[in-house]
Amino acid sequence: MKTILIRTLAIAMLTASISGFAQTSDVKSESTATKCTTTQRNDSEQMEINQLENNDKANQQEINQIENNDKANQEEKKQVIDREDKQWDKDLMGLHG
């Protein structure tokens, strides 16, 4: 009877100590941590995308401004050339007129 009692107590102690190594519901918290990390990564990626889109908009506005300035400069050059041509025609007409 003594041996059965000792064996039963030994088995009870072993199961109690082994249960500490058993898988618990902490796996859910690990997946939650992974989800949080993934969510944070997605949020940071979304912020980066928003920044790139804002940079693209700013760059597009700058390109449009440069194109408008370029068009204005071309128009101004055309006007100068037209004036010089008219002056040249007047000078030629005065010589050969």
C-alpha positions as CSV (number, residue, x, y, z in Angstrom):
1,M,0.0,0.0,0.0
2,K,2.9,2.3,0.8
3,T,4.4,1.8,-2.7
4,I,1.1,2.5,-4.4
5,L,0.7,5.7,-2.4
6,I,4.3,6.7,-3.3
7,R,3.9,5.9,-6.9
8,T,0.6,7.9,-7.1
9,L,2.2,10.9,-5.4
10,A,5.2,10.7,-7.7
11,I,3.0,10.5,-10.8
12,A,0.9,13.5,-9.5
13,M,4.1,15.5,-8.9
14,L,5.4,14.6,-12.4
15,T,2.2,15.6,-14.1
16,A,2.1,18.8,-12.2
17,S,5.7,19.7,-13.2
18,I,5.2,18.5,-16.8
19,S,2.0,20.6,-17.1
20,G,4.2,23.7,-16.9
21,F,5.8,22.7,-20.2
22,A,2.5,22.1,-21.9
23,Q,1.3,24.4,-24.6
24,T,-1.1,27.0,-23.3
25,S,-3.3,29.7,-24.8
26,D,-0.2,32.0,-25.1
27,V,-0.1,31.0,-28.7
28,K,-3.1,33.3,-29.2
29,S,-1.2,36.2,-27.7
30,E,1.8,35.5,-30.0
31,S,-0.5,35.6,-33.0
32,T,-2.0,38.8,-31.6
33,A,1.5,40.2,-31.3
34,T,2.2,39.2,-34.9
35,K,-1.0,40.8,-36.0
36,C,-0.1,44.0,-34.2
37,T,3.3,44.0,-35.8
38,T,1.7,43.4,-39.2
39,T,-0.8,46.1,-38.6
40,Q,2.0,48.5,-37.6
41,R,4.0,47.6,-40.6
42,N,0.9,48.1,-42.8
43,D,0.3,51.5,-41.2
44,S,3.9,52.6,-41.7
45,E,3.7,51.4,-45.3
46,Q,0.5,53.4,-45.8
47,M,2.1,56.5,-44.4
48,E,5.0,56.0,-46.7
49,I,2.7,55.6,-49.7
50,N,0.8,58.8,-48.6
51,Q,4.1,60.7,-48.4
52,L,5.2,59.5,-51.8
53,E,1.8,60.5,-53.3
54,N,2.2,64.0,-51.7
55,N,5.7,64.2,-53.1
56,D,4.4,63.2,-56.5
57,K,1.7,65.9,-56.4
58,A,4.3,68.5,-55.4
59,N,6.6,67.3,-58.2
60,Q,3.7,67.4,-60.7
61,Q,2.8,71.0,-59.6
62,E,6.5,72.0,-60.0
63,I,6.6,70.4,-63.5
64,N,3.4,72.2,-64.4
65,Q,4.9,75.5,-63.2
66,I,8.1,74.9,-65.2
67,E,6.1,74.1,-68.3
68,N,4.0,77.3,-67.9
69,N,7.2,79.3,-67.4
70,D,8.7,77.6,-70.4
71,K,5.7,78.4,-72.6
72,A,5.7,82.1,-71.4
73,N,9.4,82.3,-72.3
74,Q,8.8,80.8,-75.7
75,E,6.0,83.3,-76.4
76,E,8.2,86.1,-75.3
77,K,11.0,84.9,-77.6
78,K,8.6,84.7,-80.5
79,Q,7.4,88.2,-79.9
80,V,11.0,89.5,-79.8
81,I,11.8,87.6,-83.0
82,D,8.7,89.0,-84.7
83,R,9.7,92.6,-83.6
84,E,13.2,92.1,-84.9
85,D,11.8,90.7,-88.2
86,K,9.5,93.7,-88.6
87,Q,12.4,96.0,-87.9
88,W,14.5,94.2,-90.4
89,D,11.8,94.4,-93.0
90,K,11.5,98.2,-92.3
91,D,15.2,98.6,-92.6
92,L,15.3,96.7,-95.9
93,M,12.4,98.6,-97.3
94,G,14.2,101.8,-96.4
95,L,17.3,100.7,-98.3
96,H,15.6,99.3,-101.4
97,G,12.2,101.0,-101.1
